[in-house]
Amino acid sequence: MSQFTHAMTKLKEARHLRDAALDALTVLEHSVGVGSAEAKKYDDETVGPLQEKVTAAEAKLRDTEPETPREYLMKVQALLEEGMLSETVVALRADAERLSVTEDDPVIELCQRWKTMRRAVFDMITEDVGGHCDSPELEETEAAQRRLERQLLNMVPTSPEGVAAMLDLYWVLEGPGSLEGTDGWLKDMQNPQYLMLRRLRHGAFIVAGQAGRP
């Protein structure tokens, strides 16, 4: 998880807990009265500390530098909360929200299914002590994996995450066949074709706001 993603997650978690406490305070005030000793105690001892955590998480996110335009827009969206904004900033927040939200991209889910099938094929082959590799389950899984590949060949990713997922899949299919870190893999990585593909894959993960993979 990147530093930016971690900061965003912590802020969302802190706000979720604070908002839940505020809802509970509203219920309590309706029950025992606004300004009552019990409500004031809950506000001071529960809501107050949770708001301090929100403030600290906001400061952490402010100090975290986004690496992509999309991360910048996500940062603007997160730091500008509803209910405390001028009309101008409300408009900026709306633009940030519109531009940072990723539309549903079916490529992402299909690539994940393909990787799951690939792992299942590997496990089946590994467990086949006899080495025949001709079980019906294995054949069916391999056939389903090939069908997914053909389906993906006719699709275009529409989000940064989709581009990253497809490049990751392509790296598995067309990248070095040697195990990463071995002498054979290091030799393969002298090939400009592999090196360029690796750089494209790495860049796709960075642009998608995910942990970059070299």
C-alpha positions in Angstrom: 0.0 0.0 0.0 1.4 3.4 -1.0 1.9 6.2 1.5 -0.9 8.1 -0.2 -3.4 5.2 -0.2 -2.5 4.6 3.5 -3.2 8.2 4.4 -6.5 8.2 2.5 -7.6 5.0 4.2 -6.8 6.3 7.7 -8.8 9.5 7.1 -11.8 7.5 5.9 -11.7 5.3 8.9 -11.3 8.2 11.3 -14.3 10.1 9.7 -16.4 6.9 9.8 -15.9 6.5 13.5 -16.5 10.2 14.2 -19.7 10.3 12.2 -21.0 7.2 13.9 -20.3 8.9 17.3 -22.1 12.1 16.1 -25.1 10.0 15.2 -25.1 8.4 18.6 -24.8 11.8 20.2 -27.9 13.0 18.3 -29.8 10.0 19.5 -28.7 10.6 23.1 -29.6 14.3 23.0 -33.1 13.4 21.8 -33.4 11.0 24.7 -31.9 13.0 27.6 -31.9 16.5 26.2 -29.5 18.8 24.4 -26.9 20.2 26.8 -27.6 17.6 29.4 -24.7 16.4 31.6 -24.8 13.0 30.0 -24.8 14.3 26.4 -22.0 16.7 27.2 -19.9 14.0 28.8 -20.4 11.8 25.7 -19.4 14.7 23.5 -16.3 15.5 25.5 -15.1 11.9 26.1 -16.1 10.2 22.8 -16.8 12.7 20.0 -14.0 15.0 21.0 -11.2 12.5 20.8 -12.5 11.0 17.6 -12.6 14.5 16.0 -9.0 14.9 17.1 -8.1 11.7 15.2 -9.8 13.1 12.1 -7.9 16.3 12.4 -4.6 14.3 12.7 -5.5 12.2 9.7 -6.3 15.3 7.7 -2.9 16.7 8.6 -1.2 13.5 7.5 -3.0 13.5 4.1 -2.1 17.2 3.6 1.5 16.3 4.1 1.4 13.4 1.7 2.4 14.3 -1.9 0.1 12.7 -4.6 2.1 11.0 -7.4 -0.6 11.3 -10.1 -3.3 13.8 -11.2 -5.9 11.4 -10.1 -4.4 11.1 -6.6 -4.3 14.9 -6.5 -8.1 15.1 -7.2 -8.7 12.4 -4.6 -6.8 14.5 -2.1 -8.9 17.6 -2.9 -12.1 15.6 -2.6 -11.1 14.1 0.7 -9.9 17.3 2.4 -12.8 19.5 1.4 -15.8 18.2 3.5 -19.4 19.0 2.9 -21.0 21.6 5.1 -18.0 23.9 5.6 -17.3 25.1 2.1 -17.9 28.2 0.1 -19.7 28.0 -3.2 -16.4 28.2 -5.1 -14.8 25.3 -3.2 -18.0 23.3 -3.4 -17.7 23.5 -7.2 -14.0 22.5 -7.0 -14.8 19.5 -4.8 -17.6 18.4 -7.3 -15.1 18.5 -10.2 -12.5 16.6 -8.2 -15.1 13.9 -7.3 -16.3 13.6 -10.9 -12.8 13.3 -12.3 -11.3 11.0 -9.7 -14.1 8.4 -9.6 -13.3 5.3 -11.6 -16.1 4.0 -13.7 -16.8 0.3 -13.6 -14.2 -1.3 -15.9 -15.0 -5.0 -16.6 -11.4 -5.6 -17.6 -10.4 -5.4 -14.0 -12.6 -8.2 -12.8 -11.9 -10.4 -15.9 -8.1 -10.1 -15.3 -8.6 -11.1 -11.7 -10.6 -14.1 -12.7 -7.9 -15.0 -15.2 -5.2 -14.8 -12.5 -7.3 -17.0 -10.2 -7.7 -19.6 -13.0 -4.0 -19.5 -13.6 -3.3 -20.2 -10.0 -5.8 -23.1 -10.0 -4.0 -24.6 -13.1 -0.7 -24.3 -11.4 -2.0 -26.0 -8.2 -3.5 -28.8 -10.2 -0.3 -29.5 -12.1 1.7 -29.3 -8.9 -0.6 -31.8 -7.2 -0.5 -34.2 -10.1 2.3 -36.5 -8.7 2.1 -38.8 -11.8 2.8 -35.9 -14.1 0.1 -36.8 -16.6 -1.7 -33.5 -16.3 -4.8 -34.8 -18.1 -7.5 -34.5 -15.6 -10.9 -33.2 -16.8 -10.8 -30.5 -14.2 -7.5 -29.2 -15.5 -8.6 -29.3 -19.1 -11.8 -27.4 -18.2 -9.9 -24.7 -16.2 -7.3 -24.3 -19.0 -10.1 -24.0 -21.6 -11.9 -21.3 -19.4 -8.7 -19.4 -19.1 -8.2 -19.4 -22.9 -11.8 -18.2 -23.3 -11.1 -15.3 -21.0 -7.9 -14.4 -22.9 -9.9 -14.3 -26.2 -12.6 -12.1 -24.5 -10.0 -9.7 -23.2 -8.4 -9.4 -26.7 -11.7 -7.7 -27.8 -11.9 -5.3 -24.8 -10.3 -1.9 -24.2 -9.6 -0.9 -20.5 -11.4 2.4 -19.6 -9.7 3.2 -16.3 -6.1 3.4 -15.0 -6.8 0.3 -12.9 -7.9 -1.5 -16.0 -4.8 -0.6 -17.9 -2.7 -1.8 -15.0 -4.6 -5.0 -14.7 -4.3 -5.8 -18.4 -0.6 -4.9 -18.5 0.0 -7.1 -15.5 -1.7 -10.0 -17.3 0.3 -9.3 -20.5 3.5 -9.4 -18.5 2.6 -12.9 -17.2 1.8 -14.0 -20.8 4.7 -12.4 -22.7 7.3 -11.5 -20.1 10.4 -13.5 -19.1 9.8 -17.2 -18.6 12.5 -17.5 -15.9 11.8 -17.2 -12.2 12.3 -13.6 -11.1 15.7 -13.0 -9.5 17.4 -16.0 -11.1 20.3 -15.7 -13.5 18.1 -16.6 -16.4 15.6 -13.9 -15.5 18.4 -11.3 -15.1 19.7 -12.3 -18.6 16.2 -12.1 -20.0 15.8 -8.6 -18.6 18.6 -7.4 -20.9 16.1 -7.8 -23.7 14.8 -4.3 -24.6 11.4 -5.8 -25.3 11.0 -7.2 -21.8 12.5 -4.1 -20.3 10.1 -1.8 -22.1 7.1 -4.0 -21.1 8.3 -4.0 -17.5 8.5 -0.2 -17.5 5.1 0.2 -19.0 3.6 -2.2 -16.4 5.4 -0.3 -13.6 4.1 3.1 -14.9 0.5 1.8 -15.2 0.5 0.8 -11.5 1.8 4.2 -10.5 -0.8 6.1 -12.6 -3.5 3.9 -11.2 -2.5 5.0 -7.7 -1.5 1.5 -6.7 1.8 0.3 -5.3 4.2 0.5 -8.2 5.8 -2.8 -9.3 9.2 -2.5 -11.0 
